Amino acid sequence: MPSLLSSPDLWHYAAMAAVVFGAAVAQGVGGVGFAMFAAPVAAMYFPQLAPGPLLTLGGFISLLTALRERAAIDWPAVSYALAGRAVGTLIAIYAMARFAPQALGVLFACMILIAVALSVAGLRFTATPGRVSGAGVASGIMGTMTSVGAPPIAIVLQHSAPPRLRATLGMVLFLGSIFSLAMLALAKRYTGYHAGLALSLAPFLLAGFAVSNRLRTRLPARAVRGVLLAACALGAVGVLVKAFSGA
């Protein structure tokens, strides 16, 4: 596989670095958004980035987000979501080995768009243990197959206080990404090449996260929720683009 940095791919790499930077800013401010912004571009121009490298970068920035506001982590919600995510990851690995994963990706993306529409219309989703676990299953399936695993859990937790939302979601995504990457590695879908590609983009990720430190305290809860729902919708659209582009 040719290097992403070699000519004539340098400008493409620069564009991807810019997307990683912007996605990291969104993730740091709203607790969600990294893969949602980066995945659509990856689907169209950089298929080698999804799911492994984006899961690696997304997991790392999710950890940074969680540690920054670690006192606000809702550990019971984390445990329920991770239990569901483990099940969803196993389902995704089986589906990727046996079936065309695009069909499931389209199904869940459509469900996310419906959930976003209902949320905008004023419907509230109470974060019960059953719903958080169910969101974890959907997150495991979507995250493992497409690298976009945040929307289901973000929808359920959207009415939490911004620090609790960012920290809890960050911890779920970090721990969930580790399990997803381990399963992808066992399935030989995540290699040293993918890890190296993620490492080469890490400086842009860290720069974006640093910028988010200056922005996160300036946005009210309503604005954070708006950014979150917009990012969820964009992520779902990215999954649909990836599925229908055949990437």
Backbone hydrogen bonds, N-H to C=O, Kabsch-Sander energy under -0.5 kcal/mol:
donor,donor_aa,acceptor,acceptor_aa,energy
6,S,3,S,-0.8
9,D,6,S,-2.6
13,Y,9,D,-2.5
14,A,10,L,-2.3
15,A,11,W,-2.2
16,M,12,H,-2.4
17,A,13,Y,-2.6
18,A,14,A,-2.0
19,V,15,A,-2.0
20,V,16,M,-2.6
21,F,17,A,-2.2
22,G,18,A,-2.4
23,A,19,V,-2.8
24,A,20,V,-2.1
25,V,21,F,-1.8
26,A,22,G,-2.1
27,Q,23,A,-2.4
28,G,24,A,-2.4
29,V,25,V,-1.8
30,G,26,A,-2.7
31,G,27,Q,-2.2
32,V,26,A,-0.6
37,F,33,G,-2.0
37,F,34,F,-0.5
38,A,34,F,-2.4
39,A,35,A,-3.2
41,V,37,F,-0.7
42,A,38,A,-2.4
43,A,39,A,-2.9
44,M,40,P,-1.4
45,Y,41,V,-3.0
46,F,41,V,-0.8
46,F,42,A,-0.9
49,L,46,F,-2.3
50,A,47,P,-1.1
54,L,49,L,-2.4
55,L,51,P,-2.5
56,T,52,G,-2.3
57,L,53,P,-2.6
58,G,54,L,-2.9
59,G,55,L,-2.5
60,F,56,T,-1.9
61,I,57,L,-2.4
62,S,58,G,-1.9
63,L,59,G,-1.8
64,L,60,F,-2.0
65,T,61,I,-2.3
66,A,62,S,-2.3
67,L,63,L,-2.7
68,R,64,L,-1.8
69,E,65,T,-0.9
70,R,67,L,-1.1
72,A,69,E,-2.1
73,I,70,R,-1.4
75,W,73,I,-1.1
78,V,74,D,-2.0
79,S,75,W,-2.4
80,Y,76,P,-2.3
81,A,77,A,-2.5
82,L,78,V,-2.6
83,A,79,S,-2.1
84,G,80,Y,-1.8
85,R,81,A,-2.6
86,A,82,L,-2.4
87,V,83,A,-1.4
88,G,84,G,-2.6
89,T,85,R,-2.6
90,L,86,A,-1.8
91,I,87,V,-2.1
92,A,88,G,-2.4
93,I,89,T,-2.5
94,Y,90,L,-2.1
95,A,91,I,-2.7
96,M,92,A,-2.8
97,A,93,I,-1.4
98,R,94,Y,-2.0
99,F,95,A,-2.8
103,A,100,A,-1.0
104,L,100,A,-0.5
105,G,101,P,-2.2
106,V,102,Q,-2.6
107,L,103,A,-2.2
108,F,104,L,-2.6
109,A,105,G,-2.3
110,C,106,V,-2.4
111,M,107,L,-1.9
112,I,108,F,-2.2
113,L,109,A,-2.2
114,I,110,C,-2.0
115,A,111,M,-2.4
116,V,112,I,-2.7
117,A,113,L,-2.2
118,L,114,I,-2.4
119,S,115,A,-2.2
120,V,116,V,-2.6
121,A,117,A,-1.8
122,G,119,S,-1.3
123,L,118,L,-2.5
126,T,124,R,-0.7
128,T,126,T,-2.2
132,V,128,T,-2.7
133,S,129,P,-2.4
134,G,130,G,-2.5
135,A,131,R,-2.6
136,G,132,V,-1.8
137,V,133,S,-1.9
138,A,134,G,-2.1
139,S,135,A,-2.5
140,G,136,G,-2.5
141,I,137,V,-2.1
142,M,138,A,-2.6
143,G,139,S,-3.1
144,T,140,G,-1.9
145,M,141,I,-1.8
146,T,142,M,-2.7
147,S,142,M,-0.6
147,S,143,G,-1.5
148,V,142,M,-0.8
149,G,147,S,-0.9
153,I,150,A,-0.5
154,A,150,A,-2.7
155,I,151,P,-2.6
156,V,152,P,-1.4
157,L,153,I,-2.1
158,Q,154,A,-0.5
158,Q,155,I,-0.8
160,S,157,L,-2.2
165,L,161,A,-2.8
166,R,162,P,-2.8
167,A,163,P,-2.5
168,T,164,R,-2.4
169,L,165,L,-2.2
170,G,166,R,-2.1
171,M,167,A,-2.1
172,V,168,T,-2.2
173,L,169,L,-2.6
174,F,170,G,-2.3
175,L,171,M,-2.4
176,G,172,V,-2.6
177,S,173,L,-2.1
178,I,174,F,-1.6
179,F,175,L,-1.6
180,S,176,G,-2.4
181,L,177,S,-2.8
182,A,178,I,-2.2
183,M,179,F,-2.2
184,L,180,S,-2.4
185,A,181,L,-2.5
186,L,182,A,-2.1
187,A,183,M,-1.7
188,K,185,A,-1.6
189,R,184,L,-3.3
190,Y,184,L,-0.6
195,A,191,T,-1.9
196,G,192,G,-2.6
197,L,193,Y,-2.2
198,A,194,H,-2.0
199,L,195,A,-2.2
200,S,196,G,-2.0
201,L,197,L,-0.8
201,L,198,A,-0.8
202,A,198,A,-0.6
202,A,199,L,-0.9
204,F,201,L,-0.6
205,L,201,L,-1.4
206,L,202,A,-2.4
207,A,203,P,-1.9
208,G,204,F,-1.9
209,F,205,L,-2.2
210,A,206,L,-2.1
211,V,207,A,-1.8
212,S,208,G,-1.8
213,N,209,F,-1.1
213,N,210,A,-0.5
214,R,210,A,-0.5
214,R,211,V,-1.3
215,L,211,V,-0.7
215,L,212,S,-0.6
216,R,212,S,-2.4
218,R,215,L,-1.6
219,L,215,L,-0.5
219,L,216,R,-0.6
224,V,220,P,-2.2
225,R,221,A,-2.5
226,G,222,R,-2.2
227,V,223,A,-2.4
228,L,224,V,-2.6
229,L,225,R,-2.7
230,A,226,G,-2.2
231,A,227,V,-2.5
232,C,228,L,-2.4
233,A,229,L,-2.3
234,L,230,A,-2.4
235,G,231,A,-2.6
236,A,232,C,-2.3
237,V,233,A,-2.3
238,G,234,L,-2.4
239,V,235,G,-2.1
240,L,236,A,-2.1
241,V,237,V,-2.7
242,K,238,G,-2.5
243,A,239,V,-2.4
244,F,240,L,-2.7
245,S,241,V,-1.8
246,G,242,K,-0.8
246,G,243,A,-0.6
247,A,242,K,-1.3
